[in-house]
């Protein structure tokens, strides 16, 4: 949220608090209300002057593009100090409302959200017909500062079946009511500029690229500690998340760590390099799928190898049930490099990952059930050119991605739910574009040209029963996004 948005929210909260105070108290309290109002007006005036000064400094900095990097850095320090002054003034304004009203909690919350309308077409080889659907996603939430080092965030989102990988709701079921579920609920403690601790249903505590290795809608449940040397320099994180809690068996989850280095210059160019290790526990032999179970066909595993072998499946899995056939200890290396071409930024990125525990294989008479050994590698490369800026109408961006994920390279509960039908054992291209229609209103389009079943054939019936490798999968998404 920008400084001006935060200030506006604080001022609105202040006005609301003052109005409630005036209505609730008698004649003897009017004097106190007037005193509070006088203090609020003084703070508003101070905040307006600071914002005007910041705008002047930003305009001056933009017009002096030929300054040396040292001069630009010095100006940035001045701007940062001024932003801090505005933040403190806004906090004082919120506290003044809290002290003047019966409760200060309204003054501490900052509200945010977004709404997306999507039309989506899915065409997969060997299906009866292509699918077209309209969907909506609503997210609304707020964060509040507990004190100078701690804040909490709560967010609600639309959902179908509490799907961790999607906040979309399809237009269906005769105009039925749509569910709004808890999306995030976590506390964040930052004792200084270098350290941050998050606990709860939180944002990703590790760095990702624009690949589809991790779905953007997932909010991990657990804890994470992040460290950064400075705005430029080394950074790292350690984290633990939980998938399944069991009363009579081991809990499924993941612990991991990431370490990297980043550097950014004032001309917009930047470099990022990082390595990570994700160690999944109580996964092999269990069924930690979304929805807590899977059918005998392995639905819910999203492409990962499954088995009904009593030798592998643990007691927590029902007799004859499906469990994961592999453990997932994944090593990932990622990188980004951004520089300017003309007046637009070009971002290049790449990911490579390998599951060091993918040792399951089975040979049968059918290619639809034969699983080769060593399906353990995933990689992605891509670029984004331009940048659609929410505050600048007419800005735009385009991008391209090529990605391959072998059947057991990644723990499939993490991967993107749209690319290659939301499964491992697939890959291909994605073409993306965005245009900023007006302030906080963006148009996006994504077209995916993928193959599924690259490693293990699909048993299909159209136009005739057969086992099909490299099954064509096309997905077109047209979005309108509004943020507030």
Beta strands, then each sheet from edge to edge (+ up, - down):
strand 1: 109-124
strand 2: 131-145
strand 3: 150-158
strand 4: 169-170
strand 5: 180-189
strand 6: 195-201
strand 7: 221-228
strand 8: 233-244
strand 9: 252-264
strand 10: 270-281
strand 11: 306-307
strand 12: 323-324
strand 13: 329-341
strand 14: 344-355
strand 15: 377-386
strand 16: 396-405
strand 17: 426-438
strand 18: 441-452
strand 19: 458-460
strand 20: 466-468
strand 21: 471-483
sheet 1: 4+ 2- 1+ 21- 18+ 17- 16+ 15- 14+ 13- 10+ 9- 8+ 7- 6+ 5- 3+
sheet 2: 11+ 12-
sheet 3: 19+ 20-
end
